[in-house]
Amino acid sequence: MSEAADPSRSIDLAARLRSYESVRAVLSNDRSRERHIAATRNVIAVVLAQSGVDGLAEVAVELSLKLAAALERIAGNQGIAAVDLAEIWFVD
């Protein structure tokens, strides 16, 4: 697959790692929503301090690409369009 066909390949490796850390913080075994939010905010604060707004934008793009890919897989398994599933998750 070419880089044009797979936009996530153009994302900086550091942004991919920080995106993973952010998601991992939310998926931790700890059931405390407040701790999940605090851990995610910490990752984002580190990104902002180390890489500035551009780094933060890279993380946001990476998270969006990964979420879109996950929604496409889930929607495909459910036999619905990914955009419809996104609307259900984010708008409803």
Residue pairs with C-beta under 8 A, 6 or more apart in sequence:
1 9
3 9
3 10
7 65
8 16
8 62
8 65
8 66
8 69
11 58
11 61
11 62
11 65
12 55
12 58
14 51
14 55
14 58
15 47
15 51
15 55
15 58
15 59
15 61
15 62
16 62
18 43
18 46
18 47
18 55
18 59
18 62
19 59
19 62
19 63
19 66
21 43
22 40
22 43
22 44
22 59
22 63
23 63
23 66
25 36
25 39
25 40
25 42
25 43
26 36
26 39
26 40
28 35
28 36
28 39
30 36
44 56
44 59
47 55
47 56
47 59
48 55
48 56
51 58
68 82
68 86
71 82
71 85
71 86
71 89
72 82
74 85
75 81
75 82
75 84
75 85
76 82
78 85
